[in-house]
Amino acid sequence: QVQLVESGGGLVQAGDSLRLSCTASGRTFSAYAMGWFRQGPGKEREFVAAISRTGGRTAYADSVEGRFTISRDNTKSTMYLQMNGLSPEDRAVYYCAADDNHYLPTVLSSYTYWGQGTQVTVSS
């Protein structure tokens, strides 16, 4: 098992940047592909980005491609999401997730372990 804790959320203005972190404990971090998802007010949870076990491959939702960057540091058991050019449409609770069954999962149902989420609010 792995336990996940997100941090770094907050209130920012449109156009600002924010970096989220997801710190893992428990089983070896490098055993998991990792992902970021988000859930806006009244919306379903949606895929944002994913990264393979070594960090060699990444995938992004079209809505964040070119603005967000996912990365990981396996020596620190931590994954990151650098978010640039934030807009009010990015307002959501952001969740990190771990999956030890797939190479680069982009589907919510592929993930087994989830963090508690961190709120990101973007004012216009």
Accessible surface in RSA format (square Angstrom, percent):
REM  Atomic radii and reference values for relative SASA: ProtOr
REM  Chains: A
REM  Algorithm: Lee & Richards
REM  Probe-radius: 1.40
REM  Slices: 20
REM RES _ NUM      All-atoms   Total-Side   Main-Chain    Non-polar    All polar
REM                ABS   REL    ABS   REL    ABS   REL    ABS   REL    ABS   REL
RES GLN A   1   146.31  81.8 115.14  84.1  31.17  74.2  30.89  65.7 115.42  87.5
RES VAL A   2     7.37   4.8   0.69   0.6   6.68  16.1   0.69   0.6   6.68  18.1
RES GLN A   3    87.81  49.1  83.23  60.8   4.58  10.9  54.76 116.6  33.05  25.1
RES LEU A   4    10.89   6.1   0.31   0.2  10.58  26.6   0.31   0.2  10.58  28.5
RES VAL A   5    86.37  56.8  84.81  76.8   1.56   3.8  84.81  73.7   1.56   4.2
RES GLU A   6     7.09   4.1   0.00   0.0   7.09  16.9   0.00   0.0   7.09   5.8
RES SER A   7    58.71  49.6  53.97  72.0   4.74  10.9  40.91  87.1  17.80  24.9
RES GLY A   8    36.83  45.4   0.00   N/A  36.83  45.4  24.00  65.9  12.83  28.7
RES GLY A   9    29.31  36.1   0.00   N/A  29.31  36.1   2.72   7.5  26.59  59.6
RES GLY A  10    29.80  36.8   0.00   N/A  29.80  36.8  29.79  81.7   0.02   0.0
RES LEU A  11   129.82  72.3  99.53  71.2  30.29  76.2  99.53  69.9  30.29  81.5
RES VAL A  12    21.21  14.0  15.26  13.8   5.95  14.3  21.21  18.4   0.00   0.0
RES GLN A  13   121.60  68.0 121.50  88.8   0.10   0.2  26.01  55.4  95.59  72.5
RES ALA A  14    50.50  46.4  28.62  44.2  21.89  49.8  29.00  40.8  21.50  57.0
RES GLY A  15    53.16  65.6   0.00   N/A  53.16  65.6  29.08  79.8  24.07  53.9
RES ASP A  16    60.10  42.1  55.36  55.1   4.74  11.2  12.13  28.6  47.97  47.8
RES SER A  17    58.27  49.2  38.34  51.2  19.92  45.9  21.65  46.1  36.61  51.3
RES LEU A  18    31.17  17.4  26.33  18.8   4.83  12.2  31.17  21.9   0.00   0.0
RES ARG A  19   131.09  55.0 115.73  59.0  15.36  36.6  26.41  36.1 104.68  63.4
RES LEU A  20     0.00   0.0   0.00   0.0   0.00   0.0   0.00   0.0   0.00   0.0
RES SER A  21    21.43  18.1  21.43  28.6   0.00   0.0   8.68  18.5  12.75  17.9
RES CYS A  22     0.00   0.0   0.00   0.0   0.00   0.0   0.00   0.0   0.00   0.0
RES THR A  23    65.77  46.8  64.18  65.1   1.59   3.8  46.81  62.9  18.96  28.7
RES ALA A  24     9.16   8.4   0.82   1.3   8.34  19.0   1.25   1.8   7.92  21.0
RES SER A  25    65.27  55.2  57.26  76.4   8.00  18.4  49.54 105.5  15.73  22.0
RES GLY A  26    62.95  77.6   0.00   N/A  62.95  77.6  26.49  72.7  36.46  81.7
RES ARG A  27   114.20  47.9  97.96  49.9  16.23  38.7  41.21  56.3  72.99  44.2
RES THR A  28    90.83  64.6  79.37  80.5  11.46  27.3  51.73  69.5  39.11  59.1
RES PHE A  29     6.58   3.3   3.13   1.9   3.45   9.0   3.13   1.9   3.45   9.9
RES SER A  30    46.56  39.3  39.75  53.1   6.80  15.7  19.62  41.8  26.94  37.7
RES ALA A  31    24.43  22.5  14.73  22.7   9.70  22.1  22.60  31.8   1.83   4.8
RES TYR A  32     0.46   0.2   0.46   0.3   0.00   0.0   0.29   0.2   0.17   0.2
RES ALA A  33     0.00   0.0   0.00   0.0   0.00   0.0   0.00   0.0   0.00   0.0
RES MET A  34     0.31   0.2   0.31   0.2   0.00   0.0   0.00   0.0   0.31   0.4
RES GLY A  35     0.00   0.0   0.00   N/A   0.00   0.0   0.00   0.0   0.00   0.0
RES TRP A  36     0.00   0.0   0.00   0.0   0.00   0.0   0.00   0.0   0.00   0.0
RES PHE A  37     0.99   0.5   0.99   0.6   0.00   0.0   0.99   0.6   0.00   0.0
RES ARG A  38    14.65   6.1  14.65   7.5   0.00   0.0   1.73   2.4  12.92   7.8
RES GLN A  39    63.53  35.5  58.66  42.9   4.87  11.6  11.13  23.7  52.39  39.7
RES GLY A  40    10.21  12.6   0.00   N/A  10.21  12.6   2.94   8.1   7.27  16.3
RES PRO A  41    83.98  61.2  57.95  52.8  26.03  94.6  70.43  58.1  13.56  84.3
RES GLY A  42    93.65 115.5   0.00   N/A  93.65 115.5  46.41 127.4  47.24 105.8
RES LYS A  43   128.36  62.6 114.79  70.4  13.57  32.3  80.21  72.2  48.15  51.3
RES GLU A  44   154.95  89.0 143.20 108.3  11.76  28.0  59.04 114.2  95.91  78.3
RES ARG A  45    73.59  30.9  55.44  28.3  18.15  43.2   9.05  12.4  64.54  39.1
RES GLU A  46    79.89  45.9  74.85  56.6   5.05  12.0  29.17  56.4  50.72  41.4
RES PHE A  47    37.25  18.6  27.35  16.9   9.90  25.8  27.35  16.6   9.90  28.3
RES VAL A  48     0.58   0.4   0.44   0.4   0.14   0.3   0.58   0.5   0.00   0.0
RES ALA A  49     0.00   0.0   0.00   0.0   0.00   0.0   0.00   0.0   0.00   0.0
RES ALA A  50     0.00   0.0   0.00   0.0   0.00   0.0   0.00   0.0   0.00   0.0
RES ILE A  51     3.52   2.0   3.52   2.6   0.00   0.0   3.52   2.5   0.00   0.0
RES SER A  52     0.65   0.5   0.65   0.9   0.00   0.0   0.61   1.3   0.04   0.1
RES ARG A  53    68.43  28.7  67.88  34.6   0.55   1.3  33.62  46.0  34.80  21.1
RES THR A  54   119.47  85.0  91.11  92.4  28.36  67.6  78.01 104.8  41.46  62.7
RES GLY A  55    27.09  33.4   0.00   N/A  27.09  33.4   6.95  19.1  20.13  45.1
RES GLY A  56    62.60  77.2   0.00   N/A  62.60  77.2  34.31  94.2  28.29  63.4
RES ARG A  57   130.63  54.8 128.77  65.6   1.86   4.4  36.59  50.0  94.05  57.0
RES THR A  58    54.81  39.0  34.29  34.8  20.52  48.9  12.85  17.3  41.97  63.4
RES ALA A  59    21.79  20.0  16.62  25.7   5.16  11.7  21.79  30.7   0.00   0.0
RES TYR A  60    46.87  21.9  25.71  14.6  21.16  55.1  19.43  14.6  27.44  33.8
RES ALA A  61    20.69  19.0  14.26  22.0   6.43  14.6  20.69  29.1   0.00   0.0
RES ASP A  62   140.12  98.1 116.74 116.2  23.38  55.3  39.34  92.6 100.77 100.5
RES SER A  63    67.37  56.9  42.22  56.3  25.15  57.9  49.75 105.9  17.62  24.7
RES VAL A  64     0.38   0.2   0.38   0.3   0.00   0.0   0.38   0.3   0.00   0.0
RES GLU A  65   108.54  62.3  90.18  68.2  18.36  43.7  39.34  76.1  69.20  56.5
RES GLY A  66    78.73  97.1   0.00   N/A  78.73  97.1  41.48 113.8  37.25  83.4
RES ARG A  67    65.77  27.6  61.38  31.3   4.40  10.5  48.63  66.5  17.15  10.4
RES PHE A  68     5.42   2.7   0.00   0.0   5.42  14.1   0.00   0.0   5.42  15.5
RES THR A  69    72.80  51.8  72.06  73.0   0.74   1.8  44.66  60.0  28.14  42.5
RES ILE A  70     5.38   3.1   0.00   0.0   5.38  13.0   0.00   0.0   5.38  14.6
RES SER A  71    47.77  40.4  46.56  62.1   1.21   2.8  33.56  71.5  14.21  19.9
RES ARG A  72    29.27  12.3   2.60   1.3  26.67  63.5   3.18   4.3  26.09  15.8
RES ASP A  73    42.15  29.5  37.69  37.5   4.45  10.5  15.65  36.8  26.49  26.4
RES ASN A  74    52.41  36.1  33.13  32.0  19.27  46.4  20.42  49.2  31.99  30.9
RES THR A  75   128.78  91.6  89.02  90.2  39.76  94.8  87.94 118.1  40.84  61.7
RES LYS A  76   131.70  64.3 114.47  70.2  17.23  41.0  68.20  61.4  63.50  67.6
RES SER A  77    34.66  29.3  34.66  46.3   0.00   0.0   8.02  17.1  26.64  37.3
RES THR A  78    11.86   8.4  11.86  12.0   0.00   0.0   4.61   6.2   7.25  11.0
RES MET A  79     0.00   0.0   0.00   0.0   0.00   0.0   0.00   0.0   0.00   0.0
RES TYR A  80    30.99  14.5  30.99  17.6   0.00   0.0  17.25  13.0  13.73  16.9
RES LEU A  81     0.00   0.0   0.00   0.0   0.00   0.0   0.00   0.0   0.00   0.0
RES GLN A  82    58.21  32.5  58.12  42.5   0.08   0.2  28.37  60.4  29.84  22.6
RES MET A  83     0.00   0.0   0.00   0.0   0.00   0.0   0.00   0.0   0.00   0.0
RES ASN A  84    63.03  43.5  63.03  60.9   0.00   0.0  19.88  47.9  43.14  41.7
RES GLY A  85    36.74  45.3   0.00   N/A  36.74  45.3  24.44  67.1  12.30  27.5
RES LEU A  86     2.38   1.3   0.00   0.0   2.38   6.0   0.00   0.0   2.38   6.4
RES SER A  87    32.15  27.2  32.15  42.9   0.00   0.0  25.50  54.3   6.65   9.3
RES PRO A  88    50.72  37.0  41.47  37.8   9.25  33.6  41.89  34.6   8.83  54.8
RES GLU A  89   125.89  72.3 111.22  84.1  14.67  34.9  66.76 129.1  59.12  48.3
RES ASP A  90     1.58   1.1   1.58   1.6   0.00   0.0   0.00   0.0   1.58   1.6
RES ARG A  91   115.88  48.7 110.86  56.5   5.03  12.0  15.33  21.0 100.56  60.9
RES ALA A  92     2.92   2.7   1.85   2.9   1.07   2.4   2.92   4.1   0.00   0.0
RES VAL A  93    40.35  26.6  40.21  36.4   0.14   0.3  40.21  34.9   0.14   0.4
RES TYR A  94     0.00   0.0   0.00   0.0   0.00   0.0   0.00   0.0   0.00   0.0
RES TYR A  95    31.02  14.5  31.02  17.6   0.00   0.0   7.51   5.6  23.51  29.0
RES CYS A  96     0.00   0.0   0.00   0.0   0.00   0.0   0.00   0.0   0.00   0.0
RES ALA A  97     0.00   0.0   0.00   0.0   0.00   0.0   0.00   0.0   0.00   0.0
RES ALA A  98     0.15   0.1   0.15   0.2   0.00   0.0   0.15   0.2   0.00   0.0
RES ASP A  99     0.00   0.0   0.00   0.0   0.00   0.0   0.00   0.0   0.00   0.0
RES ASP A 100    42.06  29.5  26.06  25.9  15.99  37.8   2.92   6.9  39.14  39.0
RES ASN A 101   111.53  76.9  78.71  76.1  32.81  79.0  17.12  41.2  94.41  91.3
RES HIS A 102    83.42  45.6  77.40  53.8   6.02  15.4  56.16  57.9  27.26  31.7
RES TYR A 103   125.28  58.5 116.85  66.5   8.42  21.9  96.95  72.9  28.33  34.9
RES LEU A 104    35.37  19.7  17.64  12.6  17.73  44.6  18.17  12.8  17.20  46.3
RES PRO A 105     7.49   5.5   0.23   0.2   7.26  26.4   7.49   6.2   0.00   0.0
RES THR A 106    56.92  40.5  47.09  47.7   9.83  23.4  21.54  28.9  35.38  53.5
RES VAL A 107    86.85  57.1  83.79  75.9   3.05   7.4  86.85  75.5   0.00   0.0
RES LEU A 108    74.43  41.4  70.55  50.5   3.88   9.8  70.55  49.5   3.88  10.4
RES SER A 109    96.12  81.2  63.67  85.0  32.46  74.8  49.89 106.2  46.23  64.8
RES SER A 110    23.17  19.6  13.53  18.1   9.64  22.2   5.04  10.7  18.13  25.4
RES TYR A 111    13.17   6.2   0.00   0.0  13.17  34.3   0.31   0.2  12.86  15.9
RES THR A 112    77.41  55.1  52.25  53.0  25.16  60.0  44.21  59.4  33.19  50.2
RES TYR A 113    48.74  22.8  46.15  26.3   2.59   6.7  24.75  18.6  23.99  29.6
RES TRP A 114    73.46  29.5  44.93  21.7  28.54  67.0  34.09  18.2  39.38  63.9
RES GLY A 115     9.65  11.9   0.00   N/A   9.65  11.9   2.02   5.6   7.62  17.1
RES GLN A 116   114.74  64.2  84.11  61.5  30.63  72.9  73.49 156.4  41.25  31.3
RES GLY A 117    12.41  15.3   0.00   N/A  12.41  15.3   0.50   1.4  11.91  26.7
RES THR A 118    17.54  12.5  11.95  12.1   5.60  13.3   6.64   8.9  10.91  16.5
RES GLN A 119    83.51  46.7  75.17  54.9   8.34  19.8  49.63 105.6  33.87  25.7
RES VAL A 120     0.00   0.0   0.00   0.0   0.00   0.0   0.00   0.0   0.00   0.0
RES THR A 121    39.43  28.0  39.43  40.0   0.00   0.0  28.88  38.8  10.55  15.9
RES VAL A 122     7.68   5.1   0.00   0.0   7.68  18.5   0.00   0.0   7.68  20.8
RES SER A 123    45.20  38.2  38.54  51.4   6.66  15.3  37.75  80.4   7.46  10.4
RES SER A 124   130.11 109.9  69.05  92.2  61.06 140.7  54.86 116.8  75.25 105.4
END  Absolute sums over single chains surface
CHAIN  1 A     5994.3       4482.1       1512.2       3029.0       2965.3
END  Absolute sums over all chains
TOTAL          5994.3       4482.1       1512.2       3029.0       2965.3
